[in-house]
Amino acid sequence: MRFGVLGPLAVTTDAGEPVVVPGTKVRVLLADLLVHRNHVVSADRLIDDLWGDEPPANPAGALQVRVSQLRKALNDAEPGARDLIESRAPGYLLRTDAVDADRFDRLAASGELAALTEALGLWRGEPFADMADEEFARAEATRLAEQRLAVHERLAEARLARGEHDLVAADLAGLVARHPLREGLRALQLRALYGAGRQAEALDSYAELRDRLAGELGLDPGPELAALHRRILGHDATLAPAPKPAAALVRNALPARLDELVGRAGALTELRALLPRQRLITLVGPGGVGKTRLATEAVRALGPDDVAFVELAPVPAGQDIAERVLAALGVRESAGTDLTPEDRLFASVRSRAVTIVLDNCEHVVAAAATLAGRLLRDAPEVRLLATSREPLSIAGELVWDVPPLSLAADERDVDAVRRSAAARLFAARAAAQQRTFRLDEHTAPAVAQLCRRLDGLPLALELAATRVRALGLRGVVERLDDRFALLATQQRDVPERQRTLTAVITWSWDLLDGEERAVLARLSVFAGGCTPEAAEEVGEADLDLLARLVDRSLVVLDETGISPRYRLLESVAAFAAARLPDADKVRDRHAAYYTALAERADPLLRGPEQPHWLAVLDAESANLAAALAHGRDPRLAAALSWYWFLRGRLTEARRAFGLAGAQGAFGLGFALLLGAPAVPDEVRSALDGASELERWFVANAVFGRNDLALTAELLPDEPADRWVAAATLITRATLAHATGDLDALERHGTRCAALFAELGDRWGRLQATDWVGGLAEMRGDHKRAAALHREGLRWAEELALWPEVASKLSWLSWLAVQTREYAAARELGERAFALATAQGNPTAIVFAELGLGIGARREGRLDVAEDHLGRLAGQGRAEAQPALYLPMVLVELGYAAETRGDPAAAAALHREALAAASAMGSPRDGIAALEGLAAVLPDPVEAARVLGDAAARRVRFEAPAAPAERDEIDRVTARLVAALGADRFASLHRGVGGDDHAALVHPGPGERERGRDLP
């Protein structure tokens, strides 16, 4: 097991597989143990670090639960890993030597250049990045960050000694920006800039530091930095690299650097390491990705006398390029020679060590390949670095794909946006156009969106940046749909083929033959890429032709998903779509293909192949949406219904049925799930001729509208389909849970669990754990219930079934409330509530809010409790049928009113709860209302009898009190014993024979209204 703290907390197995550590508190516990690895951390210290000033009711027990969860997570991923966490008085110890921070320390101590580079390669962000607010991690994070800077400084020193001034300047730019007052870094940057011939930039950097020190600290730069500044002003020759002896042949200079190369430090390092070992490297990638710029920076450290830069873009297609290379090498034709240009070239370089950059080979690729092949054979000291939109495809070639700049993984995370190379490039170029532009919390989301829409292509980003001054950032983003008109520049020193995005893509388009253009245009109908099979059927593209388009950098092959996919950059797709003559015909084929795919997947989503087909439809979700928007086919909407349900995309499903113009049973089901009223006659009418599956789906949705009778009526009686039979048992178990019928709950829950296990349907097994776990909770076995729901949570997370994840989190939150683990309940409930809200699932929101509200009330946080519970009470009272959760909500509001000193209002709420339970035919739900009423009745004799009735009902209906409920019963019991005496109380408590207390259900005038007015 390996642990990573040099960035967000990460755990992997020895085989490199990621390990999921569930829950915020468990992750904090792991971080705490890692900070103190191989040392015992006391239980008191861990409890304080995890819960601070709000410890749970049983802190030692709660800590033990978190330790158990952590051990289980590690052991599930790698058997035996639970033993890494040892119980050692007075607390716990994590024993490991596999922490990236320890490896970093060892490499940093060696001092060797390779070791220092490797040490920095271990970092993934700021140390303990997701634990930045935890006090226990602060000192270790600070130490590691300081060590990292020290390694950067030592590495820069070593590279400066080797003359790598350009590379060091590029590497230090970001570090100096993040640590502007660190004089050691600044001194290294000044030396690097000066040594790279950028004296003005070095002086500007010094001036910027001097102004910052004066303005922020009232200080001057230190004497060493001031002395370095004077040496730069005096053109001290010892600061610059020693000049290389001039070579006899090469006089061609590289294009001048006009601005900083952003986001390519890693690529530069890799290429500079490859250049001495590989004789031909071809940088390939789409137009505008920055191949030329990367190539020139990669060879710049070699010096102008070792490099010949050959610009091939002006060379007409089909023309010999040897003359162009000779001119770049500075070789003149001697009078009277009859040698061909190619022969003269080989004669001049046969024994010379020179690197030749062949830039923009794509339109002369055959000539470039022929020349490069001969150079490799006949000039052993020559090295070649080519840039092209397709490989040269000759022996000895290393093809190096230049990727677009990295994008932010989370566009809402300002720091993630700032770290992304694409955003940094755009921000740098936008600031050059508009001096006040800043990448901050206000601009970051729009910048991230723009970078994603432009696929991280440097040229497109730079063109967009030129428009910020005139249009503003938001104006640029809003005009991206018309990108070809937007992305143009009047910059006079830019080649014509790079002045507009249209020109960049046209350059590649013109190099294609007619068949290639037709296929590329047809591929533009896909959204989010396509599989080879889809490309062949919809785009009429064979694999050879697709391979040619990939070679030309117009199609991207993505092999990171469950199957290979071909994808067009968004700008290429927009360009090609405008040149698709038979667009409707191709889109018809596209819609037909994805309708057939959805219909094939639908039955397979209910069985053992569920995970695979979920992944398939996830990958194709954009294509499926595009097919539905074009074809508006009710068949496609119906085929996707179960997929949308599993993924919790209820609103999308409802909208899709509206788009298709036909609701059907599934459309009705989604409307009900989203809160539409269940009108019995309309529901029955809609199900005329419906399948067993459709009847079950609608019946299950009707349950969410609290109409238990209609739910039972609509369920198929004896379904022929085994899956529908198992699903029907789930709903019957749900009904049994709602009415407190424990025998039926056990019978249906156990049977549906067995059926779904036989069918291999993991969603069904998840549902079964709800009701098997619910049965355990109702019988007071909270430990078993929690174990079942934790197992279900793991399954749900593995399948990314987010509605089920929210449900399981809510169950666990509810159980934590019942067992007095209020901090854990709050954490779990908040996660469930956020997930349910994000999905817009009303039922899931109610379940999550129940745990949050009841937990807050029992913790004594009355304002929070009344906010949640008041909202639920209002919603539950407004339902056509009394909401199933209404009695328990009213009981908790009654306890809150009692705590606030208003017993009359509390009594009204408890009586309303008792009436609601009676109306629903759920006597179990009335028990807590009787106990709450006993707490506020003014007559202790009547209160004792009511409490006795509640106790008798708990026995009769097998409803043992949970620990938290026991606290309320004990409190009321203590008050009544004090008022009546133990013997009198016991006599009254035992003397109740199960009276239904009808009078209590019907309060006096005004009491119910008073209860309704409460939050």
N, C-alpha and C positions, 0 to 999 in steps of 0.2 A: 504494500500500500504506500502510495506517495502523496505528499501533502505540498500544496503550493500556497505561499503567502505573499509572493512578490507580484501583487495584483489582487483582484478579488479572490477570496478564499476558494480553493479548488482541491478536490481529492480525486485521484485516479488509482486504478488497480495497477499492479506491476506490469500488466499487459497493455496499459495505456487507456483502458476503458474508463469513462467518467463515472464517478460515484455520486448519486443524489443524496444529499444530506437534508432530510425533511424538516421544515419548520425553522423560524427565525431563532428561537431560543436554543435549539439544538446546534445551529450554526455558530451562535455566540459561544456556547459551551465549548465547541471544538476549537474555535479561535483562542479562547482563554487557555485551554490546555496546550495548544501549539505555542503560544507565547512563552509558556513556562515548561515546554517539553522536557521530558526526562527529569522533572522535579515535581514533587507532590504539591498540589494546590489544595488548600483546606476547603472543606465543604462550606464553611462560613464565607470564605472569600468568593467562592463560585456563586453562592446564593446572592451575595451583595452585587456581584458583577452582572448577574442575569436579571435581577428584579429591582435592585436599588432600593428606593424608599417604599415600594409597593410589593412586598413579598407575598406569596400565596399563603393560604391558611395553614398549610402543612409544608413549609419550605423544604425540609429534608426529603419528604416523600416526593415533592415535585421535582427536586434535583435528581433523585434516583430515577424517576420516569424519563427525564431528558437523557441521562447517562445510558439507560437501557435502550432508548430510541437510537442514540448514536451508535452504540455497540451493534445493534441490529442492522442499521444501515451499512456499516462497514463490513459486517459478517455476510450480509446478503450479497454484497459485491465480490467479496473474496473470503471464502471460508477460512476461519481461524483468525481473521483480523480483529474480532471483538477483544482478543486477548491483548491488543495494543493498549487498551485502557484498563489500568489496574486499580483496584480498590486498595488504598494504602492510607492508614490512619495518618492525619486526621481528614483525609479527603480522597482525591483521585490523582492519577499520574498517567500521562500519555507517553509511552516509551517508543521512540522512533529515531532513526538516523536518516530518514528519507524525506527531508524537508528541503525545498529548493533554496531557502535562505542559508542553510548550513553549507550547501554545495557552493553557493555564491561566495560565502566567506572563505572557503578553502581555495577557490580559484583566484579570488582577489588577493589572497596572501602570497600566491606564487610569484606575481609580478611579471610573468611572461606575457608577451603581446597576445598570443593565441588564447591564453587562459583568461586574460582580461576581456577579450572580445567574447569568449564563451560565457563569462560571468554576466555580462550585460545582456546576452541573448536569453537569459533565464527570466527576464522581467516581462510582465504582462500589464503593467500599470503601476499605480502607487501601492506601496505595501499595505496589506490588510485593507484594501480599498473599500470594501463593503462593511468594514467595522470602524470607519473613521471616527464615529462618535463615541466609541467605547474607550473609557479611560484606561483600562488594563492594556490596551494595544498601543497606546500613544507613544510610550517610550521606545518600544521595539520598532515601531514604524518609523519614528524619527531617526533611530540609529541606522536602520537599513537604508533610509533615504540618503543619509549623510554618507554612508559607505558607497552608495551608488555614485554619488557625485565625485567622491574621491577616485573611484575607478575610472570614471569618465576623464578626469583630469590627468591621471597617469597614462591612460591610453592616448590621449591627445598629445602629451609630451613625447611619447614613443613615436607617434606618427609624424610629428613635426620633425623629429630627428631624422626620419626617413624621407623628408621632403614632401609629404602628402598635405601640403598647405590647403589646397582646394577642398579636399575631403574633410579635413578637420574643421575648416570654416563652416562647411555645410552642416556637419554634425553638431557643432556648438551653437548654431543659431537658435534652435529651439530651447536648449538648456539655458542660455543667457536670458532669453525672454522670460523663462519661468523663474530664474534666480538672478534678477537684474543687479542686485547689490553684492553678489559674490565676486570679490576682486580676483581670486585665483582663476576662475572661469573666464573673466573678462580679459585678463592678461593673456591667456592662451588664445582667445579669439583675436585679440589685436595682433599677436604674432602671426597667426594663421592668415589673417586678412592681408597683412603687410607682405608676408612671404608669397602670397598668391598674386601680388601686384595690385592689390586693392587698397592703396594707402588712404584714399579719401574715406572709404568705409571704415577703416580702422580709426581714423581721427574722429569720425562722426560717432562711433561707438564709445570712444573715451569721453567725448563731450556729453553724450547722453547719460553716462554713469555719473559724471561730475555734477550735472544738473540734478539728477535724482538724489544723490547724497546730500547736496546742499539743501534741496527743497524738503526732503523727508526727514533727514537726520541732523542737518546743520553741520555736516562734516565735509572734508576734502578727501580726494583719493589718497591712498597710502603712498608712502615714499617709493616703494618698488614700482607701483603702477605709474606714478608720475615720472620716474626715471625712464621707464619703457616708452612713455609718451614722448619724452624729449628725444629719445633715440630714433623714433619714427619720424619726428619732425626734421631731424638731422640726416635722414636717409642713411642710417647706419647699415653698412653693407653686411655686417655679420648677422643681421636678422633675416636676410633674404637667402634663398637657396643658391648654392654655387652654380654658375652657368655651365651648361653642358657644352662640350666641344662641338662646333658646327660640323654637320655631316656634309658630305660632298654633293649629295643629290637633292635632298628634300628641302624645299623652301616654302611649302604651302602651309599657311596658317589656318588654324581652326576658326570657325565663326566666333566672334567675340561674345562673351557672356554679358547679356544686357540686364538680366535680373536673376534672382535666386532660383535654383532648382528646388522645388518643394515636393516632399513626400517620396523621394526616391533614394534616400540614404541607404536603405537595405539593398536595393537593386544595384546601386553603385558599388557597394562593398563586394557583392557577389560577382559582378562583371569584372571588376579590377582583379579579383582573385583568379577568375577564369582566363583572362587575356594572356598571361604568360604561358598557360598550359594548353590552350586550344587555338589552333591556327585559323579556323574559320568559325565565327559566331555570327548568326543572322538574327537580328532583332526583328520580330514580326509582331504585327498587331494592327488594329483598324486605324484608319486615317484619323489624325488628331490625338492619338494616344501618347505621343511624346517620344517616338523612337529616335528621331534625329537628336533631340536635346540630350537624351540619355546617352547616346553613343558619343557625342562630343565631350560630355563631362567624364565619361568613363576613360577616354584616352587623353584627356587634357593634362593629367599629371605626367604623361610621357614626354611632354615638351614638344614644341612645334617642329623641331628638326628630326623627330622620330616618327612623325605622323604626316600622312598625305590625306587630305580631305577631298573627296571626289563627289561633287554634286551632280547627280544624274538626271534630276527632274527636267532640265532644259533639253536633254538629248532626245531627239525624235525617236519614236519606236522604230526598231529595225536597224538603227545606225550603229556602227562599230564604236565601242566605248574606249578602246585602247588609247586613242588620241587624248581623250579627256583625262585619263589617268596619267599619261605622260606630262600633260600640262600641269597637273597638280604636283607631280614630282619635280617639276622645273627642268625637265630634260628637253633640250632643243634639238631639232633635226639638223644633222650635219650635211653640208653641201656634198652632192655627188653620191650619197648613199642610196642603195636600192632596196634596203630593208623595209619590210612592212612595219606599220606602227606597232603591231603586237610583238614582232621580233625585236624591235628597238627597246620596247618595254622590258622584255625578259633579259636582254643584254645588260640593261642598266641596273636591274634589281637582283640578278641571280645570286650575288654574294653579299647583298646589303641587308641589314636588319632594319626593317621598316614596317610600320603598321599602316595599312591602307583602309580608309573608311569609304565604303561604297554606299552612298546615301540615296534612298529612293530608287530601288532597283525594280519595282514591280512592273513598270511598263517596258523595261528592257531586260526582263528576267532571264531570257534565253542567252543573250549576249553576256550578261553578268555571270551566269553560271559557267559558260564556256571559258571565259577569262579567268574566273576564280579557280576553276578546276586545273587549268594549266599552271597558274601561280603556285598552287599547292604542290603540284608535281615537280616543277622545274626551279622554283625559287624557295629553298628550304628555310631561309631566314625571314621570309615575308609572312606577316600575319594580316588577316582580313577581318574587318568588322563591317557587316552589311546591315542596312535597314531596308525593309521591304514589307509589303502587305501580304506576301506569300514567300515561302522558303525558296532557296535556290535549288534544293533537291539534288545535291551532289554528295559524293563520298567525302567523309571528313567534316561535314557541316554539323554544328551544334545549333539547333533551333531554340531560341530563347524568346518565349512569349512575353511581350510587355503588357502587363495587365492595366486596366483603368485604375485610377487612384482609389484607395480604400474609402468606403462610405461608413457613416456612423451606424453601429448596430442598433442603437435606440435613438431615434430622432428627437425624442423628448428629453434626452439627457444632454445637458449643455456641455458637460465635460467630454462625453463621448463624441459629440459633434466637433468640439475643438481638437480632439485627438485625431480625427479622421483626416487623411491626406487631402481628399478632395475639398473639404471645407476650408482647410488651411490655405490651399492654393487660391480658391475663390476669394477668400478674405484678403489675402495679400494683394491680389490684383485689383480687387474692388477698392481697397484702401489707397492704392496708387492712383486711382481715378478720382476718388472722393476721400479727402484726407480725414474726414470725421467718421468714416465707416468703422464699426467695431463688430467683432463676433462675440455676442453676449447673449443673455437669456432672452432678449427681445428679438434678435435677428437669427439665432441659431436654428429654430424650427424651420424657418423659411429657407435658410441656406442649405439645411440638410435635405429638404424636399427638392430644391433646385439641383443639388448634386446627384440625387437619386434619379431624377427625371432625365438628367444629361449623362447618366451612366458613368459618372466619374471621369469622363474624357477631358483631359487637360485643355485641349484647344477650345472645346465647347464652353468650358468653364471660363476660360480667359475671354472669349467673345462675349459671354453673358456679363462678365464683370465690366466690360467697357460700356454697358448700357445702364449701369446702376446710377451714374451721375445724372442722367437725363430722366430715367423712369422711376428711380427708387427701387429698392430690393423687391417690395411687394409687386410693383408694376412689372418687373422682369419675370417673376414667378407666374403672374397671371397671364402673361403672353407666351408661355412655353408651348401652348397648343399650336401656336403659329411660329414655331421655332426657326423656320427657314427664313422668314422675313426679319425676325428679331436678331438672330445671331449672325451679325455682319459687323465688320469694322472698317473704318476709313484710315486705319493706321498705314502710312505710306511705305514703311520699311518691311511690311509683311508680304510674302509672295502671293501673287494673285490667287493661286489654288488654295490658300489658307485664309483668305479674307472673309469667307462666308462658310457656314456649315454646309450649304448646298454645294459649294465648290469642292469641299473636302470629300464628300460622298460621291459627287459626280466623277471625280478623278478615278475612284475605284469602279464605279458603275460602267464607265466607258471601256474599261479593260475586260469586261465580261463579254462572252458571246451571247447570241440571242436566246439559246436554251437556258443558260445560266441566269440571265436577266428575268426570264419568265418564271423560273422556279423561285428566285429570290422574291419577286413580287407576290407570288402565291403564298410564300411562307409568312408574309406580313399579316395575314389574317389571324395567325395564332396569337394568343395573349399568354405571356409567361412561358413561351417555348413550347416544344412538342417532342414526342417520342419519334424515333425513326419510322415506326409504323404509321403514325399520323402524318408525318411529312410525305411518306410515299402515297398514302391514300388520298389525302386532301390536297397536298402540294404537288402531286405527280412527280416526286423527286426520287431518283434512285440513289443508292448509297454512294456511288462514285461521284455523282454530281454534288451531293451534299459535302463530300470530302473536299472537292475542289473549292467550294464556297468557304469551308472552314479554313483551307489553306490560304485563301485570299483575305482572311480576317473580316469577312462580311457576315459570317455565321459563327456563333460561339458554341462549342461543344461543352456541355456541363455534365460531369459524371459524379456529382456529389450526392444525388438523390437515389431513389430506389431503382431507377433505370436511367440510361443516358438520355439527355435532352438536347435538342438544337434550339438555340435562342438567337434572336436578332437584338442588337442594341436598339433602344427606343428610337433614336434618331434615324438609324438605318431603316427600321420598320416604317417610320412615317414617310421617308423618302420613297421606299419601294411601293408602299400602298398607293401613293399618288400615281404610280405607273402601272397599276393593275387594271387592264382593260375589261376583264370579265369578272369584276369584283362580286356581283350578286351570285353568279354561278359558283364561284369558289366558296363563298360564305354559306351557300346552301349545302355544299359538300361537307363543310366544316361542322355545321349544325347537325347534319345527319350522322356524321361520324361520332360526335360526342353524345348524341341521343342514344345511339346504339351502345356506346361504352357505358353510359349510366344505367341503361336497362340490363346490361350484362352484370354490372356491379351490384345492383340493388338486392337480389336474393342472396348474393354471397356476403353481404354485410350482416346477415343473420346466420352466423355459424362460425366454424373454425377459421375461415379465411378473412374474418372481419378486420384484423389489424392490417393485412396487406391491402385490402381494397379501400380502407380508410386512407392509407398513404397514397394510393393511386389517385383517388378523387381529390385529396388535398393538393397533390401536385398539379392537377388539372382544373383547379377551382376557377382560375381566371378564364380558361377556355370554355368551361361549362357556363359561366355567366355570359360570356360573349355569344355562345351558341343560343342561349335562351333569349338574349336581347334581340338577336337577329331573327330566329325562327319562331319565337313565341309559341312553342309547342307544348301543350298540356302534358303530353307523354313524357317530355324531359322533366318537367316540374314534378310529376308524380314519381318518376324513377329516382329523383334526388331527395324525396321527402325523408326517407329514413336516414340518409346521410346528414341532411340539415338538422334533423332531430338529435342525432348522436353528437353532433358538433355544437349543439346549442344555438344554431343560427336561425332562430324562430322568425325574427323580423325579415330576414332575407327570404325565407321560405314564403312567408305571407305575401311579400312584395312580388315574388316570382309567380305565384298563382294569379295575382292580379294582372301581371304582365301577360301571362298566357291566356287571360280572358276566360278561365274556367276554374271555379273553386274546387268542386268535388269534395270527397270525404276528407282527404288529407288537408286541403285548404281550410275546411271547417275546423279540423282538429287544431291547426296552427292558430286560427283565430281564437279558439277557446283557450289555448295555452297562453295567449297574449292578453287574456282578460275579457274577451267578448262574452256576453251573457249566454247561458245555455237555455234556450227556449225549447221546451220538450218537443212540441209539434214540429218545429222547424228542423230540429236535429233528427227526429224520426224520419221525416220526409227526405232529408238529405242522404239517409242511409238506405233508401230503397234500392235494392239490387247491389249493395256494396259487398265487397269480399269480406271474409273473416278477418283478415288483417286490418282492413279499413274500419270495420266495426269496433275491433279492439282499440285501435288508435284513437278514435273519437270518444269511446267510453272512458278510456284512460284520461283524456283531456277534460271530459265532463267532471271527473272527480275533482279536478282543480277548481271547479266552480261550486264545490260543496254540495252538489246534488247527489247524495249517496243512492237514493232510490233509482234515479234515472241511470246512474252508472251501472248498477246491478242489472237493470232491465236490458241495457244495450249490449252487455257482454255476450259473446257467442256461447251457446250452451255447451256443446261438446265439439270443439273445433277438430276438423280432420287434420289440419296442419299441426305438426308437433310443436313448431316454434310458437305459433299462435296459441296453442294450448298452454304452453309454459308462460307466455306473456299474460294470458288471461288469469292464470294462477297468481301472478304478481299483483294484478289489480284486485283480485279477491282477497289477497293477504293485506293489501292497503286498506280495503274496506273493513276487514276484521280488526286491524290496528285502530282505525278511527272509532269503531264502536266498542272496543275493549273486549272482543271475543277472542280470548287467548287460545282456546282449543282450535278454532278455525285458523287463527294466525299461524299456529304451529303446523297445522296440517298443510295449509296452502304454501307457506314459506318453505317448509322442508321439501315438499314435492317439486316446487318450481326450481329450487336449487339443484335437485337431482336431475331434472329434465335438462336444464341449461348446461349442466356439467356434461351430460351425454351428448348434447348438441355441439359442445365446444364454443358456445357463444359467451364471450367475456362480459359484454354489456349485461346480459341476462344474469350471469353469476353475480355481478355487482348489485343488481336490483335485489337479488335474493338475500345478499348480506344485509341490505337495509332492513328487511323484515325479520330475518333470523336474529339480527342484532337488536332490532326493536323489541322482539319478544324477550330477549335476555334482559334488556333494560327494564321492561315492564315487570319482570319477575325479580328485579333487584340485583341481577348479576351484572353490575356495571363493568367489571374487569373483562368479562368475556365479550360484552357488547363492544367495548372499546377496541379489543383485539380484532374483532370481525370488521369493524369499520376502518381500522388502520390498514388491514389487508386490502380492503376494497379501495381505499385511497391510493395505495401503491398501484393497483391494477389500473385505476382511472388515470393516474398520472402517466403511466407507461403508454396508454393508448391515446393520451391527450383528449380524453372525454371530459371537457371542462364542465358541463352541467353536473356530471357525476362527481367530479373533484369538489365542486361547490357543495353538493349534497353531503359528501363524506366529511368535509370540513365542518359543516353545520351539525351533523350528528355528533362529531367529536367535541365540538363546542358545547352542545347540549349536555353531553355526558360529563364534561368537565364542570359545568354549572351544577349538575346534580351531586357531584362529589366534592364540591367546595373549592375546586381548583380554578378560581375566578380569573387569575392573570392568564392562565393557559386558555380558558374559555374566551377571554377577550381577544387574544391573539388569533385563535382559530376562527372566531366569529368575524373578525375584521377581514381576514383573508377571504372567507366565504362570501361576505357581503360585497367586497370589491369585485370578486369574480362574477357573482350573480348580477351585480349592477352593470358591469361591462357588457354582459351578454343580454341584458334587458329581459331577464327571465323572472316574471312576477312571483311564481311559486318559490323559486330558489331565494329570492330577496326576502320573502316573508320568513322562511325557515332560518336564514342567517340572522335576521333582525330579532327573531324570538330569543335566540341565545344571547345576543348582545343586550337586549332589554332586560331580560330576567336576570342575567348575570350582573348587570349594573345595579339593579334593585337590591339584590342580595349582598352586593359589596357596599351598599350605602351611597352609591352615586345616583342620587334621586333625579337630578336634572337630566342626566343622560338617559336614565331608565324611562322617565316619563316622556321624553322626546320619542324614543323608539316605540314604547308600548302605546302611547297615545295615538301615534300614527297608525299602528296596527289595529287598535280598537276602532278607530274611525272607519278604517277600510273594512274590517270584519262586520261591523254593524250595517254597512251600506250594501253588503252582498244580498242577492235575492234570497239565498239560503244562508242561515247563520254559518259564519266561517268556522271551520273545525278548530281553529286555534283560539277562537274568541274566549271561551271560558277561562283558559289559563292566563290569557292576557289581562282579563278583568280582575282575576284573583291577585295578580301581581300589582296592578294599579291600586287595588284595595289595600294591600299591605303598604304601598307607598303613601296612600292617604292617611293610614293609621300612624305611620312614622312621622308625618307632618302635623299630627295632632288633630285630625278631623275624623273621629270614629264614625260619625253619621254617614259621611261620604263613603268611608270604607265599607260600612255595612251595606249601603246601596249597591256598591260595585260587586260585593260578594253575592248578594241576592240575585243580581242580574246574571252573574256567572252561573249560579245554580239553575236559574230559569233556562239559560241557553243550553246547558248540558242536558236538562230534562227534555227540551224541545228537540234536541238532536238524538235522543235515545241513547245517550252515552253516560251511564251512571258513574263510571270511573272518573269522568271529568268533573263531576260534582263534588268529589271527595275533598279536594283542596279548597273549594269554595266554602264547604261546611267548616273546615279547620280555620279558614280566615275569618269566617263569621263568628266563630267561638272566641276569637281573639278580641272582638270589639263589642260583643253583646254586653249590655250593662248589668244584666242579672246573672251572677255567677252560677246559679243553679241551672238556668236554661243553657248557659254556655257549656257547662260540664256535660249536660245531656247531648248537646249538638256535637261536642268533641267525641263523646262515646259513640254516637251514630257514625261519625266519620271513621273511627277505628274499626267498628263492626264491618263497614263497607270495605275497608282495606282487606280484611280477612276474607269476606265473601267473594270479592272480585279479584283476589290474588294480586293486590296492588300494594306491596310493601313500600313504605316511605323511603325515598332516597335520603342520603345523609343531610343534604341541604334542607329538605322538607322536614326531616326529623328535628332540625334546629328550631323551626317555627313551632312544631308540636310541643317540643320540650319547653319553649318559652311560654306558651299559653298554659301548658300544664302547670308550670311553676307558679304562675299568677293565680290560677284557680285553687291550687292546693293551699297557697298562702291565704286565700279568702275563705275557703270552706273547711280546711283541715284535710289531712290525707285520707282518713276513713270516709268522711262524707263525700269527698270527691270520687274516691274509688267506687262507692256505692252508686252514685249517680252515673258515673262513666260506664259501669258494667250493666246498669239497669236498662239501657236503651235496647229496644228490640228491633231496630231497623226502621223506625218511623221515618217516612219520607219528608217530614217537616214541610207540608204543603204551605203552611202559613208563611214560612220563611221565604218561599219562592215568590210570594206575592206581597211585597212590602207595602207599607202605608203610603198615603198620598204624598207625592213630592219626592220620596226617597230615590226612586229609580231615575227621575229626571235629574236629581242632584248628581247621581253617579254618572250620568251621560255627559254632564257638563265638564267633568274632569278631563284632564289631558288623555 
